[in-house]
């Protein structure tokens, strides 16, 4: 209970309302959030170090925001996959 209150920031009433599994998930999530924060701070320290040592620095040298379309997965049909496989096997001379 002490760890849930200290690390996860939940109240005692919330603790007693949770199951054992929910408590474990909450503690794991809190640990992951802490590690994510450390990772962000390490990236910031690296960027600051680069910025301190480089002249004529632009923002894009340190961080480039991903394009909006990069998050979307391309949907490939079975026929497209089959055509790709056939072209690769023809190029490599396989299955002949």
ZISUL-V721886 format. One record per pair of residues at least 4 apart in sequence whose ideal C-beta (glycine too) atoms are under 7 Angstrom apart, sorted by the first residue. I is the first residue (numbers start at 0). GAP is how many residues later the second one is. Records with the same first field share a line. If there is no record, write none. Layout:
I: GAP ; GAP
This chain:
0: 4 ; 11 ; 14
1: 4
2: 4 ; 24
3: 4 ; 6 ; 11 ; 19 ; 22 ; 23
4: 5 ; 7 ; 10
6: 20 ; 23
7: 18 ; 19 ; 22
9: 4 ; 5 ; 16
11: 4
12: 4
13: 4
14: 8
17: 4 ; 5 ; 8
19: 4
20: 4
21: 4
22: 4
23: 4
24: 4
25: 4
26: 4
27: 4
28: 4
29: 4
30: 4
31: 4
32: 4
33: 4
34: 4
35: 4
36: 4
37: 4
38: 4
39: 4
40: 4
41: 4
42: 4
43: 4
44: 4
45: 4
46: 4 ; 15 ; 16
47: 4
48: 4
49: 4 ; 12
50: 6 ; 11
56: 4
58: 4
59: 4
65: 4
75: 4 ; 5
77: 4
78: 4
79: 4
80: 4
81: 4
82: 4
83: 4
84: 4
85: 4
86: 4
87: 4
88: 5 ; 6
